[in-house]
Amino acid sequence: MTSLMQEFAEARQQRLQERSEFLLDCEQAKQERARELQLQSETTAAYLAHAQQTRLAGELGRQAVAEITSESRQEEVKNRAGQVSIYLQELSTKRTEQAAEDSEQRAQDVRTRTFKMRSQLKHIHKARVRAAQVDQVQRRRLVEDRAALTQMQIEDLTKNRLASATLASQQRAQEFGDRAANVKNSLENLETTRLEKANAQALKLQAFRTNLTNSVWAGARSVAAPQVKVSVQASVKVSEVSESNSSEPKKKKGKAESVAVKSAELAIAKPVEVKEVIKETPKEVSKVSSKIEQFVVDYVAQLSTNSSLLEVVNDRDTVRDLLAQGANTLKVDPSDILNTLLQMAEGS
């Protein structure tokens, strides 16, 4: 136990000795740094003083050079001003003398030109008088020759016109017969083509009507709506309208064709067989049409896409939803809603 305490004491004494030595080393290092800082400060101060003196000497030298340069420039400007003044005086004198000489020369030239011009005008007048006399004689002869030639040409032209009129009359009669035959053949071909297109369009529209009826009324109502028979002649008219619209500008063509095709689809969207025909008075029809129009306006207004009537017509999903809601709300045939929608889109 005593040896352990002695070891602790020795260790403590040793740590104190090491601490003292460390503090002494720190104090010496601090003094050494202070001496180095002092030396660096003195060196920097000496360098700054030397640099300041150098700048002052350079500035004084530049000022002296600038003053010398300024004086030399002023002297040079004075010399140039004197030279310019002398040059301007000499130039003014020369211009005055030259102007006098030019004026005299121009006056002499004018007198010479005037004399020459008078002589030329006299010769020109005499030559014109002689030429006028010769031209008058020639014109008289030319008029006589032209009159005789014109009379001969009129006689020949009259004969040619009579012969051409006779030949043209015969050709027109023959051409009229040929055109009548061509028009008849064209009309027959056109009628055949239109009937074929109408039959094909009727089949397409019948398929569209079936799909539309199934998508709108599937499971919604058990009783079929009133149906109207559509003749093939209506399809022919729709095809003619689409063909006539094809000559319009590109921008209007797409809209017109879309509306025309959808009108045709809606017109034949009913079964061919007639089961029941409902007769309505004009007042009732107008009232139902007004309700449908108001319903269409409200439906389009509540759409989040802010679509126009034409855009709604071109969107089949939106049209299908509109027909379903309208038929259930207004209790009317969806074809009536669709026809009203197309009329509103065409009017807009």
Secondary structure, DSSP 8 states (H G I E B T S, - for coil): -HHHHHHHHHHHHHHHHHHHHHHHHHHHHHHHHHHHHHHHHHHHHHHHHHHHHHHHHHHHHHHHHHHHHHHHHHHHHHHHHHHHHHHHHHHHHHHHHHHHHHHHHHHHHHHHHHHHHHHHHHHHHHHHHHHHHHHHHHHHHHHHHHHHHHHHHHHHHHHHHHHHHHHHHHHHHHHHHHHHHHHHHHHHHHHHHHHHHHHHHHHHHHHHHHHHHHHHHTTT-SS--------HHHHHHHHHHHHHHTTS-HHHHHHHHHHHHHHHHHHT-S-SS--------HHHHHHHHHHHHHHHHHHHHT-TT---HHHHHH-HHHHHHHHHHHHHHH---HHHHHHHHHHHHHH-
